[in-house]
Amino acid sequence: MVTIIVPKIRRGNFVFLAWVGDHSPSHVHVYRDGKLIVKWDIENWKAMRGAATRRVENLIRDLVDEGKL
């Protein structure tokens, strides 16, 4: 399996990281000030680790809709 990191995406003081070819389910890591805020399951729309505010959920949804995640 080849894992490729997508470019860092910065939105609203958050950094979003995802990897192509990473383990299922598809997910994104969200950081703020270098600290992991949430590991978000995009397929099932729930937190895998940590917690997401509504603002973070909305930012993730926007990035998914834009095809960036």
N, C-alpha and C positions, 0 to 999 in steps of 0.2 A: 504494500500500500504506500502510495506517495502522498505526503501531506504538504500542502502549500498554504502558507499564511497569506491572507488577503491584506491589502494595505490597511494601516491603522486609520480608523475613521473617527474624527473628532466632531462631537456635537454637544452643545450645551454643557461644557466643562466635563464631559465624559469621553472616554476612549473606548471604542468598540473593536474587538478583535475576534476573528473567526478563521478557521482553517478549512480549506477544501480537502476532502478526503479524511477528515478527522472522524472519530467514532460516532455512531448514531446515538441519539437523535441529533439532527442538525441543531447547533447551538452557537451562542455568542457569549464572549466574556466581556463584561462591562467594568471599566476601572474609573476611579476618580481619585486624583492626587496620588496615583500609583498604587492604590488599594483596590482589590477586587470587591465590587459592590454586589454583583450578581452574575451567575452563570445561567443564562436563559435558554430554555428549550424552545426553539422556534417551531418545531413540529407540533408540540402539545401545548404550547403557549403557557408555560409555567416555569417557576424558578427551580433549577437543579441544585443550586447552592446560593445562599444569601437571599436577599429580598430586593424586589424592584418597586420603585415608586411608580405611580401612574405616569409621571413625566418620563421616566426611563422606558416604560412599556410603550408609550406613544412614540418616543424616538426610535425604538427598535422597529415598531410597526412602520414608521416612515421609511426607514432604511430597507426594510423588506419590500415595501411597495415600490421603492426606487430601484430595486434589483441589486442593491449593494450588499445584501446579506442573503 
